[in-house]
Amino acid sequence: MGTRVMTAHIPLPLAEKVDTLAEQMERSRGWIIKQALIAWVEEEERYHETLKALADVDAGRGIDSEVVQAWIDSLGTDNPLPPPRP
């Protein structure tokens, strides 16, 4: 996987905290910042997926939990139900 250098201005108190963590963890500043950025991007992606899911629910594109539970309960029986569809 390739990499790319990105530049950002970091407030001094935050930069000092990153330096302290890097020293304590015996890792580079770059590693600390990369881990933090990965976590933030993943959280933002989850947030936006949640917004999309809520929009689907608001638009009536959800499946009632009782329907899903009935389907789950039917699995492994002689007459399993087809998977529910929105």
Phi and psi in degrees as GROMACS dihedral restraints (atoms count N, CA, C in turn):
[ dihedral_restraints ]
;  ai    aj    ak    al  type     phi  dphi    fc
    3     4     5     6     1   -77.7    20    10
    4     5     6     7     1   168.1    20    10
    6     7     8     9     1  -130.7    20    10
    7     8     9    10     1   165.9    20    10
    9    10    11    12     1  -143.6    20    10
   10    11    12    13     1   137.8    20    10
   12    13    14    15     1   -80.6    20    10
   13    14    15    16     1   132.8    20    10
   15    16    17    18     1  -125.7    20    10
   16    17    18    19     1   146.6    20    10
   18    19    20    21     1  -116.3    20    10
   19    20    21    22     1   139.9    20    10
   21    22    23    24     1  -145.7    20    10
   22    23    24    25     1   146.4    20    10
   24    25    26    27     1   -89.1    20    10
   25    26    27    28     1   121.9    20    10
   27    28    29    30     1  -111.2    20    10
   28    29    30    31     1   130.6    20    10
   30    31    32    33     1   -56.9    20    10
   31    32    33    34     1   141.4    20    10
   33    34    35    36     1   -53.5    20    10
   34    35    36    37     1   -44.2    20    10
   36    37    38    39     1   -61.2    20    10
   37    38    39    40     1   -36.9    20    10
   39    40    41    42     1   -70.6    20    10
   40    41    42    43     1   -41.0    20    10
   42    43    44    45     1   -61.3    20    10
   43    44    45    46     1   -38.6    20    10
   45    46    47    48     1   -66.5    20    10
   46    47    48    49     1   -37.8    20    10
   48    49    50    51     1   -64.7    20    10
   49    50    51    52     1   -40.8    20    10
   51    52    53    54     1   -62.0    20    10
   52    53    54    55     1   -44.6    20    10
   54    55    56    57     1   -59.5    20    10
   55    56    57    58     1   -43.4    20    10
   57    58    59    60     1   -63.3    20    10
   58    59    60    61     1   -46.9    20    10
   60    61    62    63     1   -62.0    20    10
   61    62    63    64     1   -42.6    20    10
   63    64    65    66     1   -59.6    20    10
   64    65    66    67     1   -42.8    20    10
   66    67    68    69     1   -66.3    20    10
   67    68    69    70     1   -46.5    20    10
   69    70    71    72     1   -62.8    20    10
   70    71    72    73     1   -37.8    20    10
   72    73    74    75     1   -90.2    20    10
   73    74    75    76     1    -4.5    20    10
   75    76    77    78     1    56.2    20    10
   76    77    78    79     1    45.4    20    10
   78    79    80    81     1  -126.2    20    10
   79    80    81    82     1   165.3    20    10
   81    82    83    84     1   -81.6    20    10
   82    83    84    85     1   159.3    20    10
   84    85    86    87     1   -58.5    20    10
   85    86    87    88     1   -40.3    20    10
   87    88    89    90     1   -58.9    20    10
   88    89    90    91     1   -40.6    20    10
   90    91    92    93     1   -65.0    20    10
   91    92    93    94     1   -44.8    20    10
   93    94    95    96     1   -60.2    20    10
   94    95    96    97     1   -47.4    20    10
   96    97    98    99     1   -65.9    20    10
   97    98    99   100     1   -40.3    20    10
   99   100   101   102     1   -62.1    20    10
  100   101   102   103     1   -43.5    20    10
  102   103   104   105     1   -62.8    20    10
  103   104   105   106     1   -41.4    20    10
  105   106   107   108     1   -65.5    20    10
  106   107   108   109     1   -40.7    20    10
  108   109   110   111     1   -68.0    20    10
  109   110   111   112     1   -40.5    20    10
  111   112   113   114     1   -58.9    20    10
  112   113   114   115     1   -48.3    20    10
  114   115   116   117     1   -61.7    20    10
  115   116   117   118     1   -42.4    20    10
  117   118   119   120     1   -66.4    20    10
  118   119   120   121     1   -44.3    20    10
  120   121   122   123     1   -63.4    20    10
  121   122   123   124     1   -43.0    20    10
  123   124   125   126     1   -61.3    20    10
  124   125   126   127     1   -41.1    20    10
  126   127   128   129     1   -65.0    20    10
  127   128   129   130     1   -42.5    20    10
  129   130   131   132     1   -64.1    20    10
  130   131   132   133     1   -40.5    20    10
  132   133   134   135     1   -63.0    20    10
  133   134   135   136     1   -43.9    20    10
  135   136   137   138     1   -61.3    20    10
  136   137   138   139     1   -41.9    20    10
  138   139   140   141     1   -59.3    20    10
  139   140   141   142     1   -47.6    20    10
  141   142   143   144     1   -69.7    20    10
  142   143   144   145     1   -34.2    20    10
  144   145   146   147     1   -65.3    20    10
  145   146   147   148     1   -37.3    20    10
  147   148   149   150     1   -64.4    20    10
  148   149   150   151     1   -42.4    20    10
  150   151   152   153     1   -60.7    20    10
  151   152   153   154     1   -41.6    20    10
  153   154   155   156     1   -63.7    20    10
  154   155   156   157     1   -42.4    20    10
  156   157   158   159     1   -63.7    20    10
  157   158   159   160     1   -42.0    20    10
  159   160   161   162     1   -64.1    20    10
  160   161   162   163     1   -36.9    20    10
  162   163   164   165     1   -64.8    20    10
  163   164   165   166     1   -38.6    20    10
  165   166   167   168     1   -62.1    20    10
  166   167   168   169     1   -43.4    20    10
  168   169   170   171     1   -62.4    20    10
  169   170   171   172     1   -46.5    20    10
  171   172   173   174     1   -60.1    20    10
  172   173   174   175     1   -30.9    20    10
  174   175   176   177     1   -87.5    20    10
  175   176   177   178     1     3.4    20    10
  177   178   179   180     1    80.9    20    10
  178   179   180   181     1    19.1    20    10
  180   181   182   183     1   -99.1    20    10
  181   182   183   184     1    34.2    20    10
  183   184   185   186     1  -107.1    20    10
  184   185   186   187     1   174.6    20    10
  186   187   188   189     1  -121.1    20    10
  187   188   189   190     1   129.5    20    10
  189   190   191   192     1   -60.0    20    10
  190   191   192   193     1   137.3    20    10
  192   193   194   195     1   -62.2    20    10
  193   194   195   196     1   -30.4    20    10
  195   196   197   198     1   -67.7    20    10
  196   197   198   199     1   -35.1    20    10
  198   199   200   201     1   -67.0    20    10
  199   200   201   202     1   -43.3    20    10
  201   202   203   204     1   -63.3    20    10
  202   203   204   205     1   -44.2    20    10
  204   205   206   207     1   -63.0    20    10
  205   206   207   208     1   -40.0    20    10
  207   208   209   210     1   -62.3    20    10
  208   209   210   211     1   -41.3    20    10
  210   211   212   213     1   -63.0    20    10
  211   212   213   214     1   -47.2    20    10
  213   214   215   216     1   -59.1    20    10
  214   215   216   217     1   -45.4    20    10
  216   217   218   219     1   -62.9    20    10
  217   218   219   220     1   -26.9    20    10
  219   220   221   222     1   -81.0    20    10
  220   221   222   223     1   -18.1    20    10
  222   223   224   225     1   -64.1    20    10
  223   224   225   226     1   137.8    20    10
  225   226   227   228     1    82.9    20    10
  226   227   228   229     1     1.6    20    10
  228   229   230   231     1   -97.4    20    10
  229   230   231   232     1   176.6    20    10
  231   232   233   234     1   -70.9    20    10
  232   233   234   235     1   -21.3    20    10
  234   235   236   237     1  -130.1    20    10
  235   236   237   238     1    69.0    20    10
  237   238   239   240     1   -67.0    20    10
  238   239   240   241     1   141.6    20    10
  240   241   242   243     1   -76.5    20    10
  241   242   243   244     1   154.0    20    10
  243   244   245   246     1   -69.1    20    10
  244   245   246   247     1   153.3    20    10
  246   247   248   249     1   -57.9    20    10
  247   248   249   250     1   139.2    20    10
  249   250   251   252     1   -67.4    20    10
  250   251   252   253     1   148.3    20    10
  252   253   254   255     1  -124.4    20    10
  253   254   255   256     1   143.8    20    10
